[in-house]
Amino acid sequence: HINAELTYFGVPERVVWDPACQAHSPSNIPVILPIVPVGFPVPSYASETFLIEAEKWLALAGAKLAPLKYPDGPIVLCQIDNEGTLYFRDGLYDQDYRPEAILLYQAFLREKYGTQNALLVAYGRRAAAFDQVKPPVIFDAENANDLAWHVDWAEFQEHLIATALVRMKDALVRAGLSGIPTFHNMTMGYEATPLSAARIGCAVDLVGLDYYHRANPTERLMIERRTTELVTRSEGLNHPAFACEMGAGFPPFFFPIPDETDNQFTVLTALAYGLRGFNIYMAVDRDRWIGAPIDARGRPRPFAEFWRKLAAGLDEVRFHELVRKAPVRILMPALKRRLNRALHAFSPATPALFAVLGMGSHESCFEDDFGLGGAVASEVDAFVEAFERALSQQGIPFAHVESDAALTSLGGSSWIICPSAGGVEPALWDHLARATREGTRVTVGPRVPSRDGSLRALSSPLDHRGFELVAGGSAHPFFDEASIRELVSRTAGELGLPRCPVLPPSLSTTIHEDADGRPRVLFIINPTAAAERATVELAASTVATDMFDGTRHESRERTLDLLILPRSVRMLKLDPA
């Protein structure tokens, strides 16, 4: 489906209302999405009937579209499904419990564990024969040994979506729609859903993001986290970092995006953190949409001029060839994503809603420690936030990395910061150990993990020689901020990390360099509701030209001083003074 705010998301009524196509709740009843204008039972990615219906439609549509693919026609990309979050009923225990899904779950466990004894060791009292084991229907873990069952159910849901996308893609390829890149769009708040970028990346060529944000400090941080993770993953695969939906307006039943200022802030901030391509969504107005820059008759509205100037500016500086160097990487465990779903304290409210609103584990998760020595979800957030603040205050560029994409996303890093979330995949730990031997600084905390990435007990302790440990305490906010600031400052000096500090600290900056390492573009971001006078320290004397209004600003003693309007981003072309 391609949602487009259509009734039933565009899926035919005869399919939506067919019991053989519907996802099941733990009570074995259809799972309903309460959406305007009409709520409906969501389709099941495990339903063979639904997948066959999808394949029939894709075969017919693909045959019609195949003659129009590039270079013979205008089709240059092909999206496979839309925001595959189980139709936004993405709570861990919402679905899917229909019989076919249970069989697929059992097959997934058989492939993961291999032997009945391995499953028994991992699940203890929850274990059964592979063809009899049942998934959890509610969070009821009492200790760390109970968590693997719940974490595996979260991982299975990621697997289920990815395998369904493979079938959809294959149907289009068989119909002749091959030879162009396929992609899937990760929804807002996808980190709280069963969408795994690494697994989806095995099903399609490109994995991109959707951007619908407002201009404020909380959402600036969200854009930074989402975009830098996308960039490190994409660069590791030699792909462009792509926004499948860069919001220009909003649907009427989404949270309101007050005006085009928010859209401008969002795209410029995403570009600041390394985005290299985007699809304007919606560039042209249509039903059930508010605020497109071009009306339904093709006439530009006043704010279409921003998008024209932006495209011209990106061409002028050849932005797609530039690089934002981020030698510091914050490694977020896939286990943390799965634990957040299991520990969600507000079911049946979707965990993704809290993520979209900028809320993390502190606000949405149970904080039990399960005998692991700390609040496994909140501690990771506190660890990451402490380093983010210290790095940002000192103007040191950093990026986020998902652990299940780590092997391709950590290239070029000088310093890797890795929270444990109570467990880590031994293969990842070995990769980090090799990195330390090759000269990369690796900092872990708040303790050395004693379990693997599914929270199964390790047979022997992990060797952490060469790692730097930042231990936490039992009280909130867990970590000594002053000590972390000192650690960041010291490490930056020892490793010679680049800096681009800015005052006041409510502002943020990024620099993009050409292939010869020359700074070419500077972004200054002001997410606050007040105008600020920015003072930016640069590595050399520079003339900065605003890419939108053409004003020139010459640095003095390698310091640039200029006004940044509220809720705005300045994009400046850099030339030697």
Disulfide bonds with the S-S distance in Angstrom:
none
